[in-house]
Amino acid sequence: MKTSNFNVSLNPLVQFLKKPAAEFTKADIINYIEQNDIKLLNFRYAGGDGRLKTMNFVIQSHEQLVSVLSTGERVDGSSLFNFLGTGSSDLYVVPRFKTAFLNPFSASPAVDILCSYFDKSGNALLSAPENIMLKAHRTLVETSGYSLEVMGEIEYYVISKKNDLYRATDQKGYHESTPFVKWEQLRIEAMMAIAQTGAKVKYSHSEVGNFSDDEFDYEQNEIEFLPTNVEDAANHLILIKWILRELGNKYGVTVSFAPKITSGKAGSGMHIHIRPMKDGRNVTIEKGKLSDVAKKVIAGILSVAPALSAFGNTIPTSYFRLVPHQEAPTNVCWGERNRSTLIRVPLGWVSSSDMIAKANPLEKMRNNDFSDKQTFEIRSPDGSADVFLLIAGICVGARHGLEMSNGLRLAEETYIDVNIFEDQHKAKQKNLIQLPDSCNEAAKALLASANIFRQYDVFTDELMNGIAQKLMAYNDENLRKIISDNTEETMKLVRQFLHCG
């Protein structure tokens, strides 16, 4: 008997309502709440700092529930976004029913729903980062006929009291198993909780970074998602941060997405995987090779890559991670299976034969096409990123690449198939554009590329100038050089931005 997708979904609302989340209606949410004795309704929405904000409702009557789900509620926008003044700051937060999920942490049964911002006229707030992302993607589709699917992989550290049992080798924690890693269970609970929201989780594992000081252990982990539409992908990244922090609080440990925890140890990134789509089909690969469309998208993203740092690397410690000779990139280039490049095309299943049959003699050989799994990733962003604006910027880059007359030539010129940090290849590195080395330089790069982001009215001058001013206010030009040898000053900076994003 064929298993229903509703039965295997971990979202209790999908199981109960027996329909995909995309088809949820107001009546469905009310039905689930009333039939399952739900006590609380929580509205959640991303603030300007990237964190989820919350409004709680105690459910007291059918009429109240209908009212709240029919109208949304008011919030003070000036307390959520720095670009809104107090004189005209009233906003509406309006629930998007397809995002409803059963809260995995609430002591009283609760349904949570993600919300969008609307202005006084009842229109989507154009300056909200979420809506800028949606407009950037819509413009890409309208001008080129191609859409993007994206997904994130987020790295984080768990900081806990020192435990000398089964200590992993310093900076050798990649894919380590328990008991040599201590926080696998927290990571698995996070996977189960995020899957309960309807997110598409790919896998998780321990990462390379692990070290100790006199008091604490620091263990790095990673959770990766599957590609999906840009709206859901952004929501998944915001939700997983909330979930991991909730679990950190439950376990009495600190979870940090900071790009750098200390000097000399692995930093944490938030890589974004991308695949161009046409009529629902992944067009990254064509006849077994990277397609011209994919190359043009890569070229376009590379052409605005320094400016993307303004959205993806938003705090001074971001640039303590983006240093030469590490897996975090500093050069604007791309390559296949090459972790020293800004955009990497990871190992795919294009030319490999049926490995499953080779490993399992009882299986028949099959010539399946798995090229739809292929993506490419931009490796510079970190946990401080404004997820919505970062994905918006990636969409702008993709659109620009597809419009460029010299896109394929630029892709050829920026392709690197060697380790550019090796002595014999340093000449290639000299010809490459470098990523910014500070918030100040990222702000300058954004303003220098403003015309590209301004096209089709996707980004406004007010927004870009506001972001640039915020970045420049850190006054961090040459900061990395000034304090890189000063452990005390470096750690003071790390502590300041420990809970970024």
C-alpha positions in Angstrom: 0.0 0.0 0.0 1.3 3.4 -0.9 2.0 5.6 2.1 0.2 9.0 2.1 2.5 12.0 2.2 0.4 13.4 5.0 1.2 10.5 7.2 5.0 10.8 6.8 5.0 14.6 7.3 6.3 15.6 10.7 4.0 18.7 10.7 1.1 17.7 12.9 -1.2 20.2 11.1 -0.5 18.5 7.8 -1.2 15.1 9.4 -4.5 16.2 10.9 -5.8 18.3 8.0 -4.6 15.8 5.4 -3.5 18.5 3.0 -0.2 20.2 2.2 0.7 23.3 4.2 0.5 25.5 1.0 -3.3 24.8 1.0 -4.0 25.8 4.6 -6.9 28.2 5.0 -8.1 30.2 8.0 -10.9 27.7 8.5 -8.2 24.9 8.6 -6.2 26.7 11.3 -9.4 27.3 13.4 -10.5 23.7 13.0 -7.1 22.3 14.1 -6.9 24.7 17.1 -10.4 23.8 18.3 -10.2 20.1 17.7 -6.8 19.7 19.4 -7.4 21.8 22.5 -4.8 24.4 21.6 -4.5 27.1 24.3 -2.2 29.6 22.6 -1.7 31.3 19.3 1.7 32.9 18.6 2.4 35.4 15.8 6.1 35.4 14.8 7.9 37.8 12.5 11.5 38.7 11.7 12.8 42.0 13.0 15.5 44.2 11.6 18.1 42.3 13.6 17.1 39.0 11.9 15.6 37.4 15.1 12.1 36.2 15.4 9.8 38.5 17.3 6.7 37.2 19.1 3.1 38.2 20.0 1.2 35.7 22.2 -2.6 35.3 22.2 -4.5 33.2 24.8 -7.4 31.6 23.0 -10.5 32.5 24.9 -13.3 32.1 22.3 -14.2 31.1 18.8 -15.0 34.8 18.0 -11.6 36.0 19.2 -9.8 33.4 17.2 -11.7 34.3 14.0 -11.0 38.0 14.6 -7.3 37.6 15.2 -6.8 35.4 12.1 -9.0 37.7 10.0 -7.3 41.0 10.8 -3.8 40.4 12.1 -2.5 42.9 14.7 -0.7 46.2 15.1 3.0 46.6 16.0 5.4 49.4 16.5 7.5 49.3 13.4 10.1 51.8 14.7 11.0 49.4 17.5 11.5 46.6 14.9 13.3 48.4 12.1 15.7 51.4 12.2 14.4 52.8 8.9 11.0 53.6 10.3 10.4 56.8 12.3 8.2 57.0 15.4 5.9 59.4 13.6 4.6 56.9 11.1 5.6 53.6 12.7 2.3 51.7 13.0 2.4 48.5 11.0 0.1 45.4 10.7 1.5 41.9 11.1 -0.7 39.5 9.1 -0.5 35.7 9.4 0.4 33.5 6.5 -1.6 30.4 7.1 0.7 28.1 5.2 3.4 28.7 7.7 1.4 27.4 10.8 3.0 24.8 13.0 2.7 23.2 16.4 5.1 24.9 18.8 7.6 22.2 19.9 8.6 24.0 23.1 5.5 25.6 24.6 4.4 24.3 28.0 0.8 25.0 26.9 -0.2 23.6 23.5 0.4 26.4 21.0 0.2 27.0 17.3 2.7 29.5 15.8 2.2 31.3 12.5 4.8 33.4 10.6 3.5 36.9 9.7 4.2 39.5 7.0 4.3 43.3 7.5 1.6 45.6 5.9 1.5 49.4 5.9 -1.4 51.7 7.0 -3.0 51.4 3.5 -3.2 47.6 3.9 -0.4 47.0 1.3 2.7 44.9 1.8 5.4 47.0 3.4 7.7 47.5 0.4 10.7 48.3 2.6 10.4 45.1 4.6 13.4 42.9 3.8 11.1 39.9 3.1 9.2 41.9 0.4 12.5 43.1 -1.1 13.5 39.5 -1.5 10.2 38.5 -3.1 10.4 41.5 -5.5 14.0 40.6 -6.4 13.0 37.1 -7.2 9.9 38.1 -9.1 11.9 40.5 -11.2 14.4 37.7 -12.0 11.5 35.5 -13.2 9.8 38.3 -15.2 13.0 39.4 -17.0 14.7 36.1 -17.7 12.1 33.3 -17.4 14.3 31.6 -14.8 13.6 31.2 -11.1 16.0 30.3 -8.3 15.7 27.6 -5.7 18.0 28.0 -2.7 18.8 26.4 0.6 21.1 27.2 3.5 23.6 25.3 5.5 24.2 26.9 8.9 27.1 26.3 11.2 27.1 27.1 14.9 29.0 26.5 18.1 27.7 25.0 21.3 29.5 26.5 24.3 29.3 24.3 27.4 31.0 23.6 30.7 34.3 21.8 30.2 34.0 18.0 29.9 37.3 16.0 29.7 35.6 12.7 28.8 36.3 11.4 25.3 37.9 14.6 24.1 38.0 15.0 20.3 41.2 16.1 18.6 41.4 19.9 18.4 40.0 21.2 15.0 39.4 17.6 13.9 35.7 17.4 14.7 34.4 17.0 11.2 31.6 14.3 11.1 32.8 13.0 14.5 30.5 10.6 16.4 29.5 10.5 20.0 31.0 10.3 22.6 33.8 12.3 21.0 31.2 15.0 20.2 28.8 15.9 23.1 25.9 17.8 21.4 24.6 15.4 18.7 21.4 15.0 20.7 20.7 18.7 20.7 21.4 18.8 17.0 19.0 15.9 16.3 16.3 17.5 18.5 16.7 20.7 16.4 16.3 18.7 13.2 13.1 17.1 14.5 11.7 20.4 15.7 12.5 22.2 12.4 10.9 19.3 10.4 7.8 19.7 12.5 7.5 23.2 11.1 7.4 21.8 7.6 11.0 22.7 6.7 12.8 20.4 4.4 15.9 19.2 6.3 18.7 17.5 4.4 21.1 16.3 7.1 23.2 17.4 10.0 26.7 16.6 11.4 29.4 17.8 13.6 31.8 20.3 12.0 35.6 20.7 12.1 35.7 23.3 14.9 36.2 22.2 18.4 38.5 23.5 21.2 38.6 24.2 24.9 39.8 26.9 27.3 40.1 26.7 31.1 36.4 26.8 31.6 34.4 25.9 28.5 34.2 23.5 25.6 33.4 24.8 22.1 31.9 22.3 19.6 30.9 23.2 16.1 27.9 21.6 14.3 26.0 22.1 11.0 22.5 21.7 9.8 21.7 21.7 6.1 18.4 22.1 4.2 17.1 21.0 0.9 16.6 23.4 -2.0 13.2 25.1 -2.1 11.6 28.4 -3.1 13.3 31.6 -1.8 10.5 32.4 0.7 10.5 29.1 2.4 14.3 28.9 2.4 14.6 32.2 4.2 12.0 31.2 6.7 13.8 27.9 7.4 17.0 29.7 8.3 15.3 32.1 10.6 13.3 29.3 12.3 16.3 27.1 12.8 18.2 29.8 14.7 15.2 30.3 17.0 14.9 26.5 17.6 18.6 26.0 18.3 18.6 28.9 20.8 15.5 27.5 22.5 17.3 24.1 22.8 20.5 25.8 24.0 18.4 27.4 26.7 16.8 24.1 27.6 20.2 22.4 27.9 21.9 25.3 29.7 24.4 25.9 27.0 25.1 28.8 24.6 24.5 28.4 20.9 26.2 31.0 18.8 26.1 31.6 15.0 28.9 34.2 15.3 31.3 34.1 12.4 34.3 33.9 14.7 34.5 32.6 18.3 38.2 33.0 18.8 41.3 33.5 16.8 43.1 30.6 15.3 40.1 28.3 15.2 37.5 27.5 12.6 34.9 30.2 12.0 31.2 29.5 11.2 29.6 30.3 7.9 26.1 30.2 6.4 26.6 28.9 2.9 23.8 29.4 0.4 23.2 26.8 -2.3 21.6 27.9 -5.5 20.1 26.2 -8.5 18.4 28.0 -11.5 15.1 26.5 -12.5 13.0 26.5 -15.6 9.4 25.2 -15.7 10.1 23.3 -12.5 13.3 21.7 -13.7 16.8 22.2 -12.4 18.9 23.5 -15.3 22.2 23.7 -13.6 23.5 20.7 -15.6 23.1 20.3 -19.4 24.4 17.2 -21.2 26.5 16.2 -18.2 28.2 19.6 -17.8 27.5 22.9 -16.1 25.1 24.7 -18.2 25.6 28.2 -19.8 22.7 29.4 -17.7 24.4 28.3 -14.5 27.7 29.9 -15.6 25.9 33.2 -16.3 24.2 33.1 -12.9 27.6 32.5 -11.3 29.2 35.3 -13.2 26.4 37.7 -12.2 26.7 36.8 -8.5 30.5 37.2 -8.7 30.1 40.6 -10.3 28.2 41.9 -7.2 30.0 39.7 -4.7 31.8 42.4 -2.8 28.5 44.3 -2.4 26.8 41.1 -1.1 29.1 41.3 1.9 27.0 44.2 3.1 24.0 41.8 3.5 25.9 38.6 4.3 28.8 39.7 6.5 27.3 42.5 8.7 29.5 42.7 11.8 33.3 43.4 12.3 34.0 39.8 13.3 32.7 38.6 9.9 36.0 39.8 8.5 38.1 37.9 11.1 36.7 34.7 9.4 37.3 35.9 5.8 41.0 35.6 5.8 43.5 34.0 3.3 44.5 30.4 3.5 41.3 29.2 5.2 38.2 27.5 3.8 36.4 30.8 4.1 36.9 32.6 0.7 38.6 36.0 0.1 38.9 35.9 -3.7 36.1 36.5 -6.1 36.2 33.4 -8.2 34.6 30.0 -8.7 35.5 26.4 -9.1 34.4 22.8 -9.0 35.0 21.0 -5.7 37.3 23.8 -4.7 36.9 25.2 -1.2 39.2 28.1 -1.7 36.8 29.7 -4.1 33.9 32.1 -3.4 31.4 30.0 -5.4 31.9 26.2 -5.3 30.2 23.7 -7.5 30.2 20.6 -5.2 30.7 17.1 -6.2 27.6 15.9 -8.1 26.2 12.6 -9.4 26.7 13.5 -13.0 29.4 11.1 -14.3 29.3 8.5 -11.5 28.0 5.0 -12.4 25.5 3.2 -10.2 27.5 3.2 -7.0 24.6 1.7 -5.0 24.7 -1.5 -7.1 28.5 -1.7 -6.8 28.2 -1.5 -3.0 25.2 -3.8 -2.9 25.5 -6.8 -5.1 21.8 -7.7 -4.7 20.8 -4.5 -6.4 20.3 -4.2 -10.1 22.4 -1.7 -12.1 20.4 1.3 -13.0 21.4 4.3 -15.1 19.4 6.9 -13.2 19.9 10.6 -13.8 20.6 12.4 -10.6 21.7 15.7 -12.1 18.7 17.4 -10.5 20.6 17.2 -7.2 23.3 19.6 -8.5 23.7 23.0 -6.9 26.4 25.6 -6.5 27.1 27.4 -3.3 28.3 30.9 -2.2 30.6 30.4 0.7 31.1 33.9 2.1 28.0 34.6 4.2 27.8 33.9 7.9 25.3 33.9 10.7 25.2 37.7 11.0 23.5 37.9 7.5 20.2 39.5 6.9 18.8 36.4 5.3 16.1 38.2 3.2 18.4 40.9 1.8 21.2 38.3 1.2 18.9 36.2 -0.9 17.5 39.3 -2.6 21.0 40.3 -3.5 21.7 36.8 -4.9 18.6 37.1 -7.1 19.8 40.5 -8.3 23.2 39.0 -9.1 21.6 36.1 -11.0 19.4 38.5 -13.0 22.4 40.7 -13.8 24.4 37.7 -15.0 21.6 36.6 -17.3 21.4 40.1 -18.7 25.1 40.6 -19.2 26.5 40.3 -22.7 29.8 39.1 -21.4 28.6 36.7 -18.8 30.2 33.5 -20.2 33.5 35.3 -20.7 33.5 36.6 -17.1 32.7 33.0 -15.9 35.7 31.7 -17.9 38.0 34.5 -16.5 37.0 33.8 -12.9 37.2 30.0 -13.0 39.9 28.5 -10.8 40.7 24.8 -10.9 43.7 24.9 -8.5 44.5 26.0 -5.0 45.4 29.6 -5.6 47.2 29.8 -2.3 49.9 27.5 -3.5 53.1 29.2 -4.5 53.0 28.1 -8.1 49.5 29.6 -8.6 49.8 32.9 -6.8 49.9 34.8 -10.1 46.3 33.8 -10.7 45.3 35.2 -7.3 46.8 38.6 -8.1 44.3 39.0 -11.0 41.3 38.3 -8.9 39.1 40.9 -7.2 39.2 40.5 -3.4 36.2 40.5 -1.0 36.0 43.4 1.5 38.1 43.0 4.6 35.8 45.2 6.9 32.3 46.4 7.3 33.6 49.8 6.0 34.8 48.3 2.8 31.6 46.3 2.4 29.6 49.5 2.6 31.8 51.1 -0.1 31.3 48.1 -2.3 27.5 48.3 -1.9 27.4 51.9 -2.9 29.7 51.3 -5.8 27.3 48.6 -7.2 24.2 50.6 -6.3 23.0 50.9 -9.9 22.7 47.2 -10.3 20.6 46.8 -7.1 18.6 49.9 -7.9 17.4 48.5 -11.3 13.7 47.6 -11.5 13.2 49.4 -8.2 14.2 46.4 -6.2 16.5 48.1 -3.7 16.0 51.8 -2.8 18.7 54.4 -2.3 17.3 55.0 1.2 17.8 51.3 2.1 21.3 51.0 0.6 22.4 54.3 2.2 21.0 53.2 5.5 22.8 49.9 5.4 26.1 51.6 4.4 25.8 54.1 7.2 25.2 51.3 9.7 28.3 49.4 8.5 30.5 52.4 8.4 29.5 53.3 12.0 31.5 50.3 13.2 34.6 52.2 12.1 36.4 48.9 11.6 38.7 49.8 8.7 42.1 48.0 9.4 40.6 46.7 12.7 41.7 43.1 11.9 45.3 44.2 11.4 45.2 46.4 14.5 44.0 43.8 17.0 44.7 40.4 15.4 47.6 39.9 17.8 45.7 41.2 20.8 43.8 38.3 22.2 42.0 40.4 24.9 40.7 42.9 22.4 39.7 40.2 19.9 37.7 38.3 22.6 36.0 41.6 23.7 34.8 42.0 20.1 33.7 38.3 19.9 31.7 38.7 23.1 30.0 41.8 21.7 28.7 39.9 18.7 28.2 36.4 20.2 24.5 36.5 19.6 24.4 38.0 16.1 21.6 37.3 13.7 
